[in-house]
Amino acid sequence: MKTRWIKTTAEAANELNVQMPWERGARRASMIARRSQAMSQLNLLSA
């Protein structure tokens, strides 16, 4: 009984496909770059 629970738990964990925060590096960096570019343009317009 215990091995069946472990087996089904391992199978469920293998099927789970969640993207961890550290895996989003390039997408997050591009978003930060766009935001900082927009902020610098706003600062130029308001100065």
Secondary structure, DSSP 4 states (H G I P E B T S, - for coil): -HHHHHHHHHHHHHH-----GGG-HHHHHHHHHHHHHHHHHHHHHH-
